Amino acid sequence: MPSGHILLADDDAAIRTVLNQALSRAGYEVRSTSNAATLWRWVAQGEGDLVITDVVMPDENAFDLLPRIKKVRPDLPIIVMSAQNTFMTAIKASERGAYEYLPKPFDLKELVAVVGRAMSRPRSVASSHGANENEDIPLVGRSPAMQEIYRSLARLMPTDLTVMITGESGTGKELVARALHDYGKRRQGPFVAVNMAAIPRELIESELFGHEKGAFTGATSRNTGRFEQAEGGTLFLDEIGDMPMEAQTRLLRVLQQGEYTTVGGRVPIKTNVRIVAATNKDLRILIQQGLFREDLFFRLNVVPLRLPPLRERIEDIPDLARHFFTLVEKEGLSRKQLDVEAMDRLKRYRWPGNVRELENLVRRLAALYPQDTITGAIIDSELDARSAPLPQTPNKPSQKAESEDLSDAVERHLSDYFSNFKDTLPPPGLYHRILREVEGPLIGAALAATRGNQIRAAELLGVNRNTLRKKVRDLELQVIKSGR
């Protein structure tokens, strides 16, 4: 059985009772209090092998107490609990030397497991790098999925580990990358972001690594690349799955040897940057298709972070909506609020464009509707307009389209497809093959409906304009622009 003396501080008597019982059953001796003053006295007297404390106490905030505890007892592990489970809470806990941060409500088994790890491997003196008190929180949400992201980010802040962020378009991958930089050890250096999908493939190597004068036609002078611009800071490589193979080879050398050469250059240049990559694609599928280097994947995927789509964190929609309404109010638009039906409608929507789509909706509501309270009927009209079926091509009526929805049609198509492979499976890459079959007609219909206006088509589809341009190019779609 484990053994050790735990100091517990929480002003909620019920929580103290539950934790006391759980920890006592696990073999620990527990001494509990409802205030910070008593906890500080016990710590100062040398009592306890571990501290568990709530953040908000009646006499003092635990974040103000933690530095004093770490000064007199630097090896004493401290577990912080909080119902104020925001991104900044996790960051402050880490920066003030907490061993672990647990958002309320938490699983008792998880807490006991954390206590066991802390007791068996006491944390050494934490290197405080100064808390950033900026309350303009970059990440919003209190769902369990987001709490895991916050805790992971808090652990990564003091490190230079390479991070791979995955998630659908619109989930906030660049926000996470910026948070890693802005609250990390490199925040005094530059943050440089480059989107692989927005740069012509033949220019990516020059964009990343720079080029020398005369390196190619049009190179009339030396050009600094993004690696040089990010020196001492963070380089965020967005849509890494769209990087061509030649550039992947160069990037692999940087990660292996810490140096690169410019296009047309011969002298290796040492580099000191933290790499954060992101993608909305399954890189393992691209590896199978020969489009992405497996050795580069393992170099980039040191710490994987998956951002959940908004449909997996529906409980965060109220906080996100309030946050976006506050932002647009600061930009000069009138303050709005959502009634109960409006909020319920938002929670029932699937959000294919994720958080970005929600932000765009809030901005549209603030700009176009004069009333202070947004009703469910308004939300219905906005979301129904965006999710309404596109008109069919003239002279091509579909009998089946009237009797089945899209999911039924896809299921029938896949069933027919798999029936062609009786005793084996189809070749790898099925996801992207089916996606391509759907994307082509969908994007083509959106462009037709908007008379070739790619800005309006991107808004209609709920995707980034650069993403749409790339899809049009990759799918070799013909864009017929309006003559008006």
Secondary structure, 3 states (H helix, E strand, C coil): CCCCEEEEECCCHHHHHHHHHHHHHCCCEEEEECCHHHHHHHHHCCCCCEEEEECECCCCEHHHHHHHHHHHCCCCCEEEEECCCCHHHHHHHHHCCCCEEEECCCCHHHHHHHHHHHHHCCCCCCCCCCCCCCCCCCCCCCCHHHHHHHHHHHHHCCCCCCEEEECCCCCCHHHHHHHHHHCCCCCCCCEEEEEHHHCCHHHHHHHHHCECCCCCCCCCCCECCHHHHCCCCEEEEECHHHCCHHHHHHHHHHHHHCEECCECCCCCEECCCEEEEEECCCHHHHHHCCCCCHHHHHHHCCEEEECCCHHHCHHHHHHHHHHHHHHHHHCCCCCCEECHHHHHHHHHCCCCCHHHHHHHHHHHHHHHCCCCEECHHHHHHHHHHHHCCCCCCCCCCCHHHHHCCHHHHHHHHHHHHHCCCCCCCCCCCHHHHHHHHHHHHHHHHHHHHCCCCHHHHHHHHCCCHHHHHHHHHHCCCCCCCCCC
